[in-house]
Amino acid sequence: MFPKETWSNNCQTLSGGERMRLYLCCLMISNHVPDMFIFDEPTNTLDLSSLSILTNTIKSYQGTILVISHDKHFITEIGITKNIELKISSKSTL
């Protein structure tokens, strides 16, 4: 998904979706794939192509995934099996 003419570009110039793709690609092709990924609102900065890549990558991942997201379609699509929903009461004080 990165054309050859972009290979010499600095990573600082990449969009959020491009960075996500690059990070996942580097992790998945290395011998250091983590046992767990933690994603905090991973779909917020992604275009449709990047969202598809992330979804397919997560679906094929064999480890543990912790996802914090409001995107219910994404959660369903990646096959999350356990859900913890936090609700803040208007009566609670912090």
C-alpha positions in Angstrom: 0.0 0.0 0.0 3.1 2.3 -0.1 4.2 3.1 -3.7 7.9 2.8 -4.3 8.3 6.6 -4.8 7.2 7.1 -1.1 9.7 4.7 0.4 12.3 7.5 1.2 9.7 9.8 2.8 10.2 10.6 6.5 7.7 8.8 8.8 6.7 12.1 10.3 5.0 13.0 7.0 2.7 10.0 7.1 -1.0 10.3 8.0 -2.4 8.5 11.0 -3.7 5.7 8.8 -0.4 5.3 7.0 1.5 5.2 10.3 -0.9 2.5 11.6 -0.3 0.4 8.4 3.5 0.8 8.7 3.6 -0.1 12.4 1.5 -3.2 11.9 3.4 -4.2 8.8 6.7 -3.9 10.7 5.4 -5.9 13.7 3.8 -8.6 11.6 6.9 -9.3 9.4 9.3 -9.2 12.3 10.1 -12.1 14.6 8.9 -9.9 17.5 5.1 -10.0 17.2 3.7 -9.0 20.6 1.4 -11.3 22.6 -1.0 -8.4 23.0 -2.1 -5.3 21.2 -3.9 -2.4 22.9 -5.8 -0.1 20.6 -7.4 3.1 21.8 -10.0 4.3 19.3 -8.0 2.9 16.3 -10.6 3.8 13.7 -10.6 7.5 14.4 -7.9 8.5 11.9 -8.3 5.8 9.3 -9.5 6.1 5.7 -11.6 3.2 4.4 -8.6 1.4 2.9 -6.6 1.6 6.1 -9.6 0.5 8.1 -9.9 -2.6 5.9 -6.2 -3.4 6.4 -6.5 -3.0 10.1 -9.6 -5.1 10.3 -8.1 -7.9 8.3 -4.8 -7.8 10.2 -6.6 -8.0 13.6 -8.8 -10.9 12.3 -5.7 -12.9 11.5 -3.8 -12.0 14.7 -3.4 -14.9 17.1 -2.7 -13.0 20.3 -4.8 -11.0 22.8 -6.4 -7.7 21.7 -7.7 -5.0 24.0 -9.7 -2.4 22.1 -11.2 0.8 23.4 -13.7 2.0 20.8 -17.1 3.5 20.2 -17.2 2.0 16.7 -19.6 -0.9 17.2 -19.3 -2.1 13.6 -15.5 -2.4 13.9 -15.8 -4.3 17.2 -18.3 -6.7 15.6 -16.2 -7.0 12.4 -13.0 -8.0 14.3 -14.8 -10.6 16.4 -14.4 -9.3 19.9 -15.8 -12.0 22.2 -15.8 -10.2 25.5 -17.1 -6.7 26.1 -16.8 -4.4 29.1 -19.0 -1.4 28.9 -18.3 1.5 31.3 -21.1 3.9 32.2 -20.6 7.1 34.1 -23.5 8.1 36.3 -24.4 11.7 36.5 -24.5 11.3 40.3 -20.9 10.1 40.5 -18.2 12.5 41.7 -14.5 12.3 40.8 
